[in-house]
Amino acid sequence: MKEEIIAGLDVGSTAIRLVIGQKIDTPTGEELQIIGAVSSPTAGVNKGVVSSIEETTSSISACLEKAERLIGVPISSVWVSINDPHVKCERSKGVVAVSKGDGEINEIDVNRAIEAAQALAVPVNYEILHVIPISFTIDNQTDIKDPIGMSGIRLEVETLIIQGLSTQIKNLTKAIYRTGLEIESLVLSPLASAEAVLTLKQKELGVALINIGSSTTSVAVYEERNLLHAAILPIGSEHITADIAIGLRCPINLAERIKREYGTCNPATVDREEEVDVRNLVKEEDVNDDIETVSRHYVSEIIEARVEEILDKVDNQLKFIDRSGMLPAGTVFVGSGAELDGLVDLAKRRMRLPASIGTPRNLNVVIDKVKSPEFMTALGLVIWGSNNAPTNQSGGGLRKLSDGLLGRFKNLAKRIIPK
C-alpha cells in the first residue's frame, strides 16, 4: 500500500495541510480515493516564505506524524506547494528544426523546442519552477495544441515560464528533507488548487482561480485550456483580522473569532443598530478584555474595505493581461478566506464577473474536511501527483520541469543534515 500512496503537502503561513490519496481498482477502472486529511498549526513561515527552518521542520513533522497515525502506514514522499510572493511569470519562445527526414514531428522535437524556450535570461537568484507550453507553430500554421505526428520543417513553441526565488526554494526543500520526506515535485499553489476545482469547460471559456490564504492571495488565470498568468500577492485574510483587532481595540485571537462568527463582506445586509454579545467569545479565548458588545455593521464595514482591496489587487493582475471583466467562467474562490460570508456577492459587484466557491470536481470525496475551500491546494497536489507523467498536453500541458534543481537541493540537504 505504501507505494500506492500519493500525499499533497500544503505549507501555509498559519496551517500545514496534508491530504493523502490512494489509487484503487474499480469496475470502471483505476480511481483516486482520498484516505486521509489532516492539518496542524504552522510556525516558521511568514507570508508564504520560510523564516525559520527549524520551526518549519517541527511543524511539518507534527503534521506528518498526525497523518501517519490516521492512515496507519508511513508516508515517504510528498508533492509540495510553493506560495512565494516573489514568483515571476514570463513568456518565452523556442524554435527548432524538425529532426526526422520525412518531416514528422515526434516527442523528442517537442522536448527540444521546450528546452530551447528555457534559454532565457533568468534573473540572479531565480530558478525555473514550471515550463508550460501554451501553443505550437509548425511552419506558418499557428495555434496548434499537440504537434506530435504532424509534418513540417520548423517547430516553434510559446511557453509560460514560472520562476521562483531559489533561496526560498532551498529553505522550503531543506525543511522538508529534514523530516525524512522525499519531494516528488514543487507545484505553484494556484496551479494545484486549479487541478481540484476547475473543469476543462471553465479553463476553455476563461476563468480565474483565486486562493485567499491567511497572508497571501494567489491567482491563476486560464483561457482556451492554457494558463495565461499566475501571481501570488502578499495580502490575505490575516490582514482582515488585523484590521478588526485595530478597529475594535481587541486581541488578535478575539478578532479572528468575531470575524468568523459574525463577519460579513456585505454591510448592506446588516442593521446599523445591531449589536452582538461577544462575552462568550472573550471567555472562550481566555483574553483579558472587558469588551462586551460590538457593532456588527461596523465590523462588516471593516471587512468589506479590506476584501475590496484584495479584489482590486487581483483585478489589477487581470488588467495586466487584458482580461479584467472578460472571463466568461468568472472567478472561483478557494482558501481559508473564501469562507467569509458575502464574498461571492461582493466579488460579482467589484470584479464584474461571475463568482463561486470552489468545490472538488470529478472526484469522489467522502471526507467532509477535504471539501472545505482551505484544503483545495493540498487536494489538488494529490490529483496533480496521480496524473503525473513526463508530458501532458491536455489542459495546457501543466508539468514541472525542475528535477535537476530539486536533485541538487536534495544532495545538498543530505550533506548538511547529520545521519
C-alpha positions as CSV (number, residue, x, y, z in Angstrom):
1,M,0.0,0.0,0.0
2,K,2.9,2.3,0.8
3,E,3.9,2.6,-2.9
4,E,0.4,3.5,-3.9
5,I,0.1,6.4,-1.6
6,I,0.0,10.0,-3.0
7,A,0.4,12.8,-0.5
8,G,0.0,16.5,-1.0
9,L,1.7,18.9,1.4
10,D,0.5,22.5,1.6
11,V,2.8,24.6,3.8
12,G,0.8,27.7,4.6
13,S,1.6,30.6,6.8
14,T,-0.8,29.6,9.6
15,A,-1.5,25.9,8.9
16,I,0.1,23.0,7.3
17,R,-2.4,20.7,5.5
18,L,-1.6,17.2,4.3
19,V,-4.0,15.2,2.1
20,I,-3.4,11.5,1.4
21,G,-4.8,9.7,-1.6
22,Q,-4.6,6.2,-3.0
23,K,-5.3,4.7,-6.4
24,I,-7.7,1.8,-6.2
25,D,-9.1,-0.6,-8.9
26,T,-12.8,-0.3,-9.5
27,P,-15.1,-2.0,-12.1
28,T,-14.9,1.2,-14.2
29,G,-11.1,1.4,-13.9
30,E,-8.5,2.9,-11.7
31,E,-9.8,5.6,-9.4
32,L,-8.3,8.1,-6.9
33,Q,-9.6,7.7,-3.4
34,I,-8.8,10.2,-0.6
35,I,-8.0,8.2,2.5
36,G,-6.9,11.0,4.9
37,A,-6.6,14.7,5.6
38,V,-5.0,16.5,8.5
39,S,-3.9,20.0,9.4
40,S,-1.8,21.4,12.1
41,P,-0.5,24.9,13.1
42,T,2.5,26.4,11.3
43,A,5.5,28.0,12.9
44,G,8.4,29.5,11.0
45,V,6.5,30.5,7.8
46,N,5.7,34.2,7.2
47,K,3.7,35.3,4.1
48,G,4.4,32.1,2.3
49,V,8.2,32.3,3.0
50,V,10.2,30.2,5.4
51,S,11.6,32.4,8.1
52,S,12.9,29.6,10.4
53,I,13.9,26.2,9.0
54,E,13.9,24.6,12.5
55,E,10.4,25.7,13.3
56,T,9.1,24.8,9.9
57,T,10.6,21.3,10.1
58,S,9.0,20.8,13.5
59,S,5.6,21.9,12.2
60,I,5.8,19.6,9.2
61,S,6.9,16.7,11.4
62,A,3.9,17.2,13.7
63,C,1.5,17.2,10.8
64,L,3.2,14.1,9.2
65,E,3.0,12.2,12.5
66,K,-0.7,13.0,12.8
67,A,-1.3,11.8,9.2
68,E,0.6,8.6,9.7
69,R,-1.4,7.8,12.8
70,L,-4.6,8.4,10.9
71,I,-3.9,6.2,7.9
72,G,-1.7,3.6,9.7
73,V,1.2,3.5,7.2
74,P,4.3,5.6,6.8
75,I,4.5,8.4,4.2
76,S,7.8,8.6,2.4
77,S,7.3,11.2,-0.3
78,V,5.1,14.3,-0.9
79,W,4.0,16.7,-3.6
80,V,4.6,20.2,-2.2
81,S,3.0,23.6,-2.9
82,I,5.1,26.7,-3.1
83,N,3.4,30.0,-2.3
84,D,6.2,32.6,-2.5
85,P,5.1,36.1,-3.4
86,H,8.4,36.6,-5.3
87,V,7.3,34.2,-8.1
88,K,7.6,35.7,-11.6
89,C,5.8,34.7,-14.9
90,E,7.4,35.3,-18.3
91,R,6.5,34.4,-21.9
92,S,9.3,32.7,-23.9
93,K,9.5,31.1,-27.4
94,G,11.7,28.2,-28.6
95,V,12.4,27.3,-32.2
96,V,13.9,24.1,-33.6
97,A,14.3,22.3,-36.9
98,V,12.3,19.0,-37.2
99,S,14.8,16.2,-36.9
100,K,13.3,13.4,-39.0
101,G,13.9,13.4,-42.7
102,D,10.3,12.9,-43.6
103,G,9.3,16.0,-41.5
104,E,7.2,14.1,-39.0
105,I,7.3,15.7,-35.5
106,N,7.9,13.4,-32.6
107,E,8.1,13.8,-28.8
108,I,11.8,14.5,-29.0
109,D,11.3,17.5,-31.2
110,V,8.7,18.9,-28.8
111,N,11.0,18.5,-25.9
112,R,13.8,20.1,-27.8
113,A,11.6,23.1,-28.6
114,I,10.5,23.4,-24.9
115,E,14.2,23.2,-23.8
116,A,15.0,26.0,-26.3
117,A,12.3,28.2,-24.8
118,Q,14.1,27.9,-21.4
119,A,17.2,29.6,-22.8
120,L,16.2,33.0,-21.5
121,A,17.9,35.4,-19.1
122,V,16.7,34.2,-15.7
123,P,17.3,36.9,-13.0
124,V,20.0,36.4,-10.5
125,N,18.9,34.1,-7.6
126,Y,15.9,32.8,-9.5
127,E,15.2,29.3,-10.8
128,I,12.7,28.0,-13.3
129,L,9.8,26.2,-11.5
130,H,7.4,25.4,-14.4
131,V,7.7,25.5,-18.1
132,I,4.2,25.4,-19.5
133,P,3.6,25.0,-23.3
134,I,0.8,27.3,-24.5
135,S,0.7,26.8,-28.2
136,F,2.9,25.5,-31.1
137,T,3.5,26.7,-34.6
138,I,4.5,24.5,-37.4
139,D,6.0,26.5,-40.3
140,N,3.2,29.0,-40.8
141,Q,0.4,27.1,-39.1
142,T,-0.3,28.6,-35.7
143,D,-2.3,27.8,-32.5
144,I,-1.5,24.0,-32.6
145,K,-2.2,22.3,-29.3
146,D,-0.5,18.9,-30.0
147,P,2.0,18.8,-32.8
148,I,3.1,15.2,-32.4
149,G,2.5,13.3,-35.6
150,M,2.2,16.4,-37.8
151,S,4.6,17.2,-40.6
152,G,6.7,20.3,-41.0
153,I,10.2,21.8,-41.2
154,R,10.2,24.3,-38.4
155,L,8.6,23.8,-34.9
156,E,8.1,26.8,-32.6
157,V,6.6,26.7,-29.1
158,E,5.3,29.6,-27.0
159,T,5.6,28.9,-23.2
160,L,4.8,30.5,-19.9
161,I,7.9,30.2,-17.7
162,I,7.3,30.5,-13.9
163,Q,10.4,31.4,-11.9
164,G,10.8,31.2,-8.1
165,L,13.4,32.7,-5.8
166,S,16.0,30.0,-5.4
167,T,16.8,30.9,-1.8
168,Q,13.2,30.4,-0.8
169,I,13.0,27.1,-2.7
170,K,16.2,25.9,-0.9
171,N,14.8,26.8,2.5
172,L,11.5,25.1,1.9
173,T,13.0,21.9,0.5
174,K,15.7,21.8,3.3
175,A,12.9,22.0,5.9
176,I,11.0,19.1,4.3
177,Y,14.1,16.9,3.7
178,R,15.0,17.2,7.4
179,T,11.7,15.4,8.3
180,G,12.9,12.4,6.2
181,L,10.4,13.0,3.4
182,E,11.3,13.0,-0.2
183,I,9.9,15.7,-2.5
184,E,8.2,14.4,-5.7
185,S,7.9,17.9,-7.1
186,L,7.2,21.5,-6.2
187,V,4.0,22.9,-7.7
188,L,2.9,26.6,-7.6
189,S,-0.1,26.6,-5.2
190,P,-2.8,28.2,-7.5
191,L,-2.0,25.6,-10.2
192,A,-2.5,22.8,-7.7
193,S,-5.8,24.3,-6.5
194,A,-7.0,24.6,-10.1
195,E,-6.5,20.8,-10.5
196,A,-9.0,20.2,-7.8
197,V,-11.8,22.7,-8.6
198,L,-11.7,23.8,-12.2
199,T,-13.3,21.9,-15.1
200,L,-12.0,21.7,-18.6
201,K,-15.0,23.8,-19.7
202,Q,-14.1,26.6,-17.3
203,K,-10.5,26.6,-18.5
204,E,-11.7,26.6,-22.1
205,L,-14.0,29.6,-21.6
206,G,-11.7,31.7,-19.4
207,V,-11.6,31.6,-15.6
208,A,-9.6,33.0,-12.7
209,L,-8.8,30.7,-9.7
210,I,-8.3,32.9,-6.6
211,N,-6.9,31.3,-3.4
212,I,-7.3,33.6,-0.4
213,G,-4.9,32.3,2.2
214,S,-4.0,33.7,5.6
215,S,-1.3,36.0,4.5
216,T,-1.1,35.6,0.7
217,T,-3.6,35.6,-2.2
218,S,-2.7,33.5,-5.2
219,V,-4.2,33.8,-8.7
220,A,-4.2,31.6,-11.8
221,V,-5.9,32.7,-15.0
222,Y,-6.9,30.1,-17.7
223,E,-8.2,30.6,-21.2
224,E,-8.6,28.1,-24.1
225,R,-7.3,25.5,-21.6
226,N,-4.0,27.3,-21.3
227,L,-2.5,29.0,-18.2
228,L,-2.3,32.7,-19.1
229,H,-1.0,34.1,-15.9
230,A,-0.2,33.3,-12.3
231,A,0.7,35.5,-9.4
232,I,1.0,35.5,-5.6
233,L,0.1,38.7,-3.7
234,P,1.3,39.4,-0.2
235,I,-2.1,40.1,1.3
236,G,-4.7,37.7,2.8
237,S,-7.3,37.0,5.4
238,E,-4.9,37.7,8.3
239,H,-5.0,41.4,7.2
240,I,-8.7,41.4,7.7
241,T,-8.3,40.1,11.2
242,A,-5.7,42.7,12.0
243,D,-8.0,45.5,10.8
244,I,-10.8,44.2,13.1
245,A,-8.3,44.0,16.0
246,I,-7.3,47.6,15.4
247,G,-10.8,48.8,14.8
248,L,-12.3,47.2,17.9
249,R,-9.1,47.5,20.0
250,C,-9.2,43.9,20.9
251,P,-6.7,41.0,20.9
252,I,-6.0,39.3,17.6
253,N,-7.4,35.9,18.5
254,L,-10.7,37.5,19.6
255,A,-10.8,39.5,16.4
256,E,-10.4,36.2,14.4
257,R,-13.4,34.7,16.3
258,I,-15.5,37.8,15.8
259,K,-14.7,37.7,12.0
260,R,-15.6,34.0,11.7
261,E,-18.8,34.1,13.9
262,Y,-20.3,37.5,12.9
263,G,-18.3,38.9,10.0
264,T,-19.8,39.5,6.5
265,C,-18.5,41.3,3.4
266,N,-21.8,43.0,2.8
267,P,-22.7,45.7,5.4
268,A,-25.9,46.5,3.5
269,T,-27.4,43.2,4.8
270,V,-26.7,44.2,8.5
271,D,-28.8,46.6,10.6
272,R,-26.8,49.6,11.7
273,E,-28.2,49.3,15.2
274,E,-27.4,45.6,15.5
275,E,-25.1,44.8,18.5
276,V,-23.7,41.3,19.1
277,D,-22.7,40.0,22.6
278,V,-19.1,38.7,22.5
279,R,-18.7,37.9,26.2
280,N,-18.8,34.2,25.5
281,L,-16.1,34.6,22.9
282,V,-14.0,36.6,25.3
283,K,-14.3,33.8,27.9
284,E,-13.6,31.0,25.3
285,E,-10.5,32.8,24.0
286,D,-9.4,33.5,27.6
287,V,-8.4,37.1,26.8
288,N,-8.1,39.9,29.4
289,D,-10.5,42.3,27.8
290,D,-13.7,44.0,29.1
291,I,-15.3,44.2,25.7
292,E,-19.0,43.0,25.9
293,T,-20.8,44.1,22.6
294,V,-19.7,45.1,19.2
295,S,-21.5,46.7,16.3
296,R,-21.9,44.1,13.6
297,H,-22.3,46.7,10.9
298,Y,-19.0,48.4,11.9
299,V,-17.2,45.0,11.7
300,S,-18.8,44.4,8.3
301,E,-17.5,47.7,7.0
302,I,-14.0,46.9,8.1
303,I,-14.2,43.5,6.4
304,E,-15.7,45.0,3.2
305,A,-12.9,47.6,2.9
306,R,-10.1,45.1,3.1
307,V,-11.7,42.5,0.9
308,E,-12.3,45.2,-1.7
309,E,-8.6,45.9,-1.6
310,I,-7.7,42.3,-2.1
311,L,-10.2,42.0,-5.1
312,D,-8.8,45.2,-6.6
313,K,-5.3,43.8,-6.4
314,V,-6.5,40.6,-8.2
315,D,-8.3,42.7,-10.8
316,N,-5.0,44.6,-11.4
317,Q,-3.5,41.2,-12.4
318,L,-6.4,40.7,-14.8
319,K,-5.8,44.2,-16.3
320,F,-2.1,43.3,-16.8
321,I,-3.2,40.5,-19.2
322,D,-6.2,42.4,-20.6
323,R,-8.8,40.1,-19.0
324,S,-10.4,42.4,-16.5
325,G,-14.2,41.8,-16.7
326,M,-13.6,39.5,-19.7
327,L,-13.6,35.9,-18.3
328,P,-16.9,34.2,-19.2
329,A,-16.5,31.4,-16.5
330,G,-15.7,34.2,-13.9
331,T,-13.8,33.7,-10.7
332,V,-13.6,30.7,-8.4
333,F,-12.5,31.2,-4.8
334,V,-10.7,28.8,-2.5
335,G,-8.6,29.1,0.6
336,S,-9.5,29.9,4.2
337,G,-10.5,33.4,3.3
338,A,-13.1,32.1,0.8
339,E,-15.3,31.1,3.7
340,L,-16.2,34.7,4.5
341,D,-19.9,35.4,4.3
342,G,-20.9,37.6,1.4
343,L,-17.6,37.2,-0.5
344,V,-19.3,35.9,-3.7
345,D,-21.7,38.8,-3.9
346,L,-19.0,41.4,-3.3
347,A,-16.7,39.7,-5.9
348,K,-19.5,39.8,-8.5
349,R,-20.0,43.6,-8.0
350,R,-16.4,44.5,-7.6
351,M,-14.9,42.4,-10.4
352,R,-17.9,42.5,-12.8
353,L,-17.6,38.7,-13.3
354,P,-19.5,35.6,-12.2
355,A,-18.2,34.2,-8.9
356,S,-18.4,31.0,-6.9
357,I,-16.7,29.0,-4.1
358,G,-14.6,26.1,-5.4
359,T,-15.6,22.5,-4.6
360,P,-13.8,19.3,-5.7
361,R,-14.7,18.3,-9.3
362,N,-14.8,14.8,-10.8
363,L,-13.6,13.3,-7.6
364,N,-15.5,11.1,-5.1
365,V,-14.5,12.7,-1.7
366,V,-16.1,11.1,1.4
367,I,-14.1,13.0,3.9
368,D,-16.1,16.2,4.6
369,K,-13.0,18.1,5.8
370,V,-11.4,17.8,2.3
371,K,-14.4,19.6,0.8
372,S,-13.7,22.8,2.6
373,P,-12.0,25.6,0.5
374,E,-8.9,25.7,2.7
375,F,-8.0,22.1,1.7
376,M,-8.2,22.6,-2.1
377,T,-4.5,23.2,-2.6
378,A,-3.4,20.0,-0.8
379,L,-6.2,18.1,-2.6
380,G,-5.0,19.5,-5.9
381,L,-1.5,18.3,-5.2
382,V,-2.8,14.7,-4.8
383,I,-4.6,15.0,-8.1
384,W,-1.6,16.5,-9.7
385,G,0.5,13.6,-8.4
386,S,-2.0,11.0,-9.6
387,N,-1.9,12.5,-13.1
388,N,1.8,12.8,-13.2
389,A,3.5,12.0,-16.5
390,P,6.6,13.2,-18.3
391,T,4.4,15.2,-20.6
392,N,0.7,16.0,-20.5
393,Q,-0.7,18.1,-23.3
394,S,-4.2,18.2,-22.0
395,G,-5.2,21.2,-20.1
396,G,-2.3,23.2,-21.3
397,G,0.4,20.7,-20.6
398,L,1.0,21.6,-17.0
399,R,4.1,19.8,-15.9
400,K,7.0,20.7,-13.7
401,L,10.5,20.6,-15.2
402,S,12.8,21.3,-12.3
403,D,14.0,17.8,-11.4
404,G,17.6,18.9,-11.8
405,L,17.1,21.8,-9.3
406,L,15.4,19.5,-6.8
407,G,18.1,16.9,-7.2
408,R,20.8,19.5,-6.4
409,F,18.9,20.6,-3.3
410,K,18.4,17.0,-2.2
411,N,22.1,16.2,-2.4
412,L,22.9,19.4,-0.6
413,A,20.4,18.7,2.2
414,K,21.8,15.1,2.6
415,R,25.3,16.5,3.0
416,I,24.2,19.1,5.6
417,I,21.8,17.0,7.7
418,P,23.6,14.7,10.1
419,K,22.8,11.0,9.9
